[in-house]
Amino acid sequence: MRPCLMILAAASALVLTSAADAQNYPTRPLRIIVPFAAGGIGDITTRLIADRLGGKLGERVIVDNQPGAGGIAAARSVLAAPADGYTLALITNGTAINVPLFKSLPYDPVKDFAPISGFSLFDLTIVANANGPYATLGDMLKDARANPGKLNIGTINVGSTQNLAAELLRAMARIDVTIIPYRTTPDAMVAALRNDVQLVVEYYATTKAGIEDGKLRLLATTGEKRSKLTPNAPTVAEAGVPGYEVRSWNALFAKAGTSADIIARLNQAVRDVVALPEIKRRMFELGLEAQAGSPEEAAARLKDDIAKWAKVIDDAHIPKL
């Protein structure tokens, strides 16, 4: 056989083998590596999806928590496994933040991972002490401009989505305020109730109880559109900062090199799961919007957020880790 024909035959055999593998996939349990400890929103929602995903695929889907700074441990586990669709990664907006936040990551989420689909989106909330002077976010912005350097915004640790959302608010609203990072979310909530800070930027799942019992006042949400969870609350853009938008998200990715057929099978399975009424209801209860999409959409969201947060981190002069 001529060399060129041998190459064609080998290539054809590889394609047929890959197609056959995809057609039979999966034949054993899958793992989703989560870069967070058990109990958080990322872990809870991944487990919610994994349980139903197993039913759609006909094999068990195991959630494996591997927390660590920068998601390094989790990324290494996925990248050490074969690119066969049996070891998946939870990739989030936090992953996008880590790229510009760390001096050097031993992985590149854009090049080393293949997108499958997002499965949830969620806004942040901006809240104030319900007994404080601000009825609207506009009231606080007006006060901040009248009293530069005297007001505070509370968030959790530097480099978190909440902290960077506050940095973006400060920059886009052009206000001189101090952003105070707290060790834990409850610490930030207590600071608001003590009037140590005038605003707190946090997820709705965390602020919901305080809003419902009348201790916190919801001034705005951070999405492009009003949240379905809190339709009466304006967006930050509506409240006086045009163009402001911050959304968190969760998505499933595989190792780069995973066959397109397997990616397509997984994408359809995620779409089917996210469309289930009980999944939508449970996500809603957790303060999230259940939403799946194409691999291309997940890739674009990751790339866009890397660029967005790189600018915020640079403009805020946040030291790299």
C-alpha positions as CSV (number, residue, x, y, z in Angstrom):
1,M,0.0,0.0,0.0
2,R,1.3,3.4,-0.9
3,P,2.3,5.7,2.0
4,C,-0.5,8.2,1.3
5,L,-3.1,5.5,1.2
6,M,-1.7,4.1,4.5
7,I,-2.1,7.5,6.1
8,L,-5.7,7.8,4.8
9,A,-6.5,4.4,6.0
10,A,-5.1,5.1,9.4
11,A,-7.0,8.4,9.7
12,S,-10.2,6.7,8.6
13,A,-9.8,4.0,11.2
14,L,-9.1,6.7,13.9
15,V,-12.3,8.6,13.0
16,L,-14.4,5.4,13.0
17,T,-13.0,4.3,16.4
18,S,-13.7,7.8,17.8
19,A,-17.2,7.7,16.4
20,A,-17.8,4.2,17.9
21,D,-16.4,5.3,21.3
22,A,-18.8,8.3,21.3
23,Q,-21.7,6.1,20.3
24,N,-21.1,3.7,23.2
25,Y,-20.2,6.5,25.6
26,P,-20.4,6.3,28.6
27,T,-19.7,2.8,29.7
28,R,-18.5,3.6,33.3
29,P,-19.1,6.3,35.9
30,L,-18.0,9.9,35.3
31,R,-16.4,12.4,37.7
32,I,-16.9,16.1,38.0
33,I,-14.0,17.8,39.7
34,V,-15.2,20.7,41.8
35,P,-12.5,23.3,42.9
36,F,-14.5,24.1,46.1
37,A,-15.2,22.5,49.4
38,A,-18.5,20.7,49.9
39,G,-21.5,22.8,50.9
40,G,-21.1,26.0,48.8
41,I,-23.3,27.1,46.0
42,G,-20.9,25.7,43.4
43,D,-20.9,22.3,45.0
44,I,-24.6,22.1,45.7
45,T,-25.6,23.1,42.2
46,T,-23.1,20.7,40.6
47,R,-24.5,17.8,42.7
48,L,-28.0,18.8,41.7
49,I,-26.9,18.6,38.0
50,A,-24.8,15.5,38.5
51,D,-27.6,13.5,40.0
52,R,-29.9,14.1,37.0
53,L,-27.1,13.9,34.5
54,G,-26.4,10.4,35.6
55,G,-29.9,9.4,34.8
56,K,-29.7,10.9,31.3
57,L,-26.4,9.3,30.5
58,G,-27.1,5.9,32.1
59,E,-24.0,6.0,34.3
60,R,-23.4,7.4,37.7
61,V,-21.8,10.9,37.9
62,I,-19.6,11.4,40.9
63,V,-18.8,14.9,42.3
64,D,-15.2,15.1,43.6
65,N,-14.4,18.1,45.7
66,Q,-10.7,19.3,45.4
67,P,-10.5,22.8,46.8
68,G,-7.4,24.9,46.6
69,A,-6.1,28.3,45.6
70,G,-6.6,29.1,42.0
71,G,-8.4,25.8,41.4
72,I,-5.0,24.3,40.8
73,A,-5.5,20.9,42.4
74,A,-8.8,20.4,40.6
75,A,-7.4,21.5,37.2
76,R,-4.4,19.1,37.6
77,S,-6.7,16.2,38.3
78,V,-8.7,16.8,35.1
79,L,-5.6,17.4,33.0
80,A,-3.9,14.3,34.3
81,A,-6.9,12.1,33.1
82,P,-7.4,11.0,29.5
83,A,-9.4,13.3,27.2
84,D,-12.2,10.7,27.0
85,G,-15.1,12.6,28.6
86,Y,-15.0,10.6,31.9
87,T,-13.4,13.4,34.0
88,L,-15.0,16.8,33.8
89,A,-14.3,20.1,35.4
90,L,-16.6,22.7,37.0
91,I,-15.4,26.0,35.6
92,T,-16.8,29.3,37.0
93,N,-16.4,33.0,36.8
94,G,-13.9,32.5,39.6
95,T,-11.8,30.5,37.2
96,A,-11.8,33.5,34.8
97,I,-10.8,35.8,37.7
98,N,-7.9,33.5,38.7
99,V,-6.2,34.0,35.3
100,P,-5.3,37.7,35.8
101,L,-5.3,37.4,39.6
102,F,-2.4,34.9,39.8
103,K,1.1,35.6,38.7
104,S,1.3,32.2,37.2
105,L,-1.2,29.4,36.9
106,P,0.0,25.9,35.8
107,Y,-3.0,25.6,33.5
108,D,-4.8,27.7,30.9
109,P,-8.5,27.3,31.2
110,V,-9.0,28.5,27.6
111,K,-6.5,26.2,25.9
112,D,-6.4,23.2,28.3
113,F,-10.2,22.7,28.6
114,A,-13.0,22.1,26.1
115,P,-16.4,23.8,26.9
116,I,-19.5,21.6,27.2
117,S,-22.2,23.9,28.6
118,G,-23.1,26.4,31.2
119,F,-25.8,25.4,33.6
120,S,-26.5,28.3,35.9
121,L,-26.3,32.1,36.0
122,F,-26.7,34.4,39.0
123,D,-26.5,38.0,39.9
124,L,-25.1,39.7,43.0
125,T,-27.1,41.9,45.3
126,I,-26.2,45.3,46.7
127,V,-27.8,45.7,50.1
128,A,-27.8,48.3,52.9
129,N,-28.9,48.4,56.5
130,A,-32.7,48.7,56.4
131,N,-32.6,51.2,59.2
132,G,-30.0,53.3,57.4
133,P,-30.4,56.5,55.4
134,Y,-30.5,54.9,51.8
135,A,-33.8,54.1,50.1
136,T,-32.0,53.6,46.8
137,L,-28.6,53.0,45.4
138,G,-28.8,56.5,43.9
139,D,-29.1,57.9,47.5
140,M,-25.8,56.2,48.4
141,L,-24.0,57.4,45.2
142,K,-25.1,60.9,45.9
143,D,-23.9,60.8,49.4
144,A,-20.6,59.2,48.3
145,R,-20.0,62.1,45.9
146,A,-20.9,64.7,48.5
147,N,-18.6,63.0,51.0
148,P,-15.5,61.6,49.2
149,G,-13.5,59.1,51.2
150,K,-16.0,58.7,54.0
151,L,-18.2,55.8,53.0
152,N,-17.4,52.1,53.0
153,I,-18.5,49.0,51.0
154,G,-18.1,45.6,52.5
155,T,-17.3,42.4,50.6
156,I,-15.5,39.1,51.3
157,N,-11.8,38.6,50.5
158,V,-9.9,40.6,47.9
159,G,-10.1,39.1,44.5
160,S,-13.5,37.4,45.0
161,T,-16.3,38.1,42.6
162,Q,-18.0,40.2,45.3
163,N,-14.9,42.3,45.9
164,L,-14.2,42.9,42.2
165,A,-17.9,43.8,41.7
166,A,-17.5,46.5,44.3
167,E,-14.2,47.6,42.6
168,L,-16.1,47.9,39.3
169,L,-18.9,49.8,40.9
170,R,-16.4,52.3,42.5
171,A,-14.7,52.8,39.1
172,M,-17.8,53.1,36.9
173,A,-19.7,55.2,39.4
174,R,-16.6,57.4,39.9
175,I,-17.0,57.5,43.7
176,D,-14.3,57.7,46.3
177,V,-15.2,55.0,48.8
178,T,-13.3,52.4,50.8
179,I,-13.8,48.8,50.0
180,I,-13.4,46.7,53.1
181,P,-12.7,43.0,52.7
182,Y,-14.0,40.7,55.4
183,R,-12.9,37.2,56.2
184,T,-16.4,35.7,55.9
185,T,-19.7,36.8,54.5
186,P,-21.4,36.8,58.0
187,D,-18.7,39.3,59.1
188,A,-19.7,41.6,56.2
189,M,-23.4,41.3,57.1
190,V,-22.7,42.2,60.7
191,A,-20.7,45.2,59.6
192,A,-23.7,46.4,57.6
193,L,-26.0,46.0,60.6
194,R,-23.5,47.9,62.8
195,N,-23.3,50.7,60.1
196,D,-19.5,50.0,59.8
197,V,-20.2,49.8,56.1
198,Q,-22.9,51.5,54.0
199,L,-23.2,48.8,51.4
200,V,-22.5,45.1,51.1
201,V,-22.1,43.2,47.8
202,E,-23.1,39.6,48.1
203,Y,-25.1,36.8,46.4
204,Y,-28.8,36.7,46.9
205,A,-28.7,33.3,48.5
206,T,-26.7,34.9,51.3
207,T,-28.7,38.2,51.6
208,K,-32.2,36.7,51.1
209,A,-32.8,36.0,54.8
210,G,-31.8,39.5,55.9
211,I,-33.9,41.1,53.2
212,E,-37.0,39.0,54.0
213,D,-36.8,39.7,57.8
214,G,-36.4,43.4,57.2
215,K,-32.9,43.8,58.4
216,L,-31.4,44.5,55.0
217,R,-32.7,46.7,52.2
218,L,-32.1,45.5,48.7
219,L,-30.9,48.5,46.6
220,A,-30.0,46.8,43.3
221,T,-28.9,43.7,41.5
222,T,-25.9,43.4,39.3
223,G,-27.2,41.8,36.1
224,E,-28.0,43.3,32.8
225,K,-31.7,42.8,33.4
226,R,-33.7,42.7,36.5
227,S,-33.4,39.4,38.4
228,K,-36.4,37.1,38.2
229,L,-35.8,36.5,41.9
230,T,-36.3,40.1,42.8
231,P,-38.1,41.8,39.9
232,N,-39.0,44.9,41.9
233,A,-35.3,45.7,42.5
234,P,-33.6,47.8,39.9
235,T,-30.3,46.8,38.3
236,V,-27.2,48.9,39.1
237,A,-27.4,50.3,35.6
238,E,-31.0,51.4,36.2
239,A,-30.0,52.9,39.5
240,G,-27.5,55.3,38.1
241,V,-24.4,53.4,36.7
242,P,-25.1,52.8,33.0
243,G,-23.3,49.8,31.5
244,Y,-22.6,48.1,34.8
245,E,-23.1,44.3,34.8
246,V,-21.7,41.5,36.9
247,R,-23.0,37.9,36.6
248,S,-21.6,34.8,38.1
249,W,-21.9,31.4,36.3
250,N,-21.2,27.7,36.5
251,A,-20.3,25.5,33.6
252,L,-19.0,22.1,32.7
253,F,-15.8,21.7,30.7
254,A,-13.8,18.6,29.6
255,K,-10.2,18.2,28.9
256,A,-9.1,19.7,25.6
257,G,-8.9,17.0,23.0
258,T,-12.1,15.3,24.0
259,S,-13.9,14.2,20.8
260,A,-16.6,16.5,19.4
261,D,-19.1,13.7,19.5
262,I,-18.7,13.2,23.2
263,I,-18.9,16.9,23.8
264,A,-22.1,17.0,21.8
265,R,-23.5,14.1,23.8
266,L,-22.7,15.8,27.1
267,N,-24.0,19.2,25.9
268,Q,-27.4,17.7,25.0
269,A,-27.6,15.8,28.3
270,V,-26.9,19.1,30.3
271,R,-29.5,20.9,28.2
272,D,-32.0,18.2,29.0
273,V,-31.3,18.3,32.7
274,V,-31.4,22.1,33.0
275,A,-34.7,22.1,31.2
276,L,-36.3,19.9,33.9
277,P,-38.9,21.9,35.9
278,E,-37.7,20.6,39.2
279,I,-34.1,21.7,38.4
280,K,-35.3,25.1,37.4
281,R,-37.3,25.3,40.6
282,R,-34.5,24.2,42.9
283,M,-32.0,26.5,41.2
284,F,-34.5,29.4,41.7
285,E,-34.8,28.5,45.4
286,L,-31.0,28.7,45.6
287,G,-30.9,32.2,44.0
288,L,-29.8,31.0,40.5
289,E,-31.2,30.9,37.0
290,A,-30.9,27.5,35.4
291,Q,-29.6,28.1,31.9
292,A,-27.7,25.9,29.5
293,G,-26.2,26.8,26.1
294,S,-23.8,25.8,23.4
295,P,-20.1,25.1,24.0
296,E,-19.3,28.2,22.0
297,E,-21.3,30.3,24.4
298,A,-19.5,28.8,27.4
299,A,-16.1,29.5,25.8
300,A,-17.1,33.1,24.9
301,R,-18.3,33.8,28.5
302,L,-15.0,32.5,29.9
303,K,-12.9,34.6,27.5
304,D,-15.0,37.7,28.0
305,D,-14.7,37.5,31.8
306,I,-11.0,36.9,31.8
307,A,-10.6,40.2,29.8
308,K,-13.1,42.0,32.0
309,W,-11.6,41.1,35.3
310,A,-8.1,41.6,34.2
311,K,-8.9,45.3,33.6
312,V,-10.7,45.6,36.9
313,I,-7.7,44.0,38.8
314,D,-5.2,46.2,37.0
315,D,-7.2,49.4,37.5
316,A,-7.7,48.6,41.2
317,H,-3.9,47.8,41.6
318,I,-4.8,44.5,43.3
319,P,-1.5,42.6,43.9
320,K,-1.2,39.4,42.0
321,L,-1.1,36.2,44.1
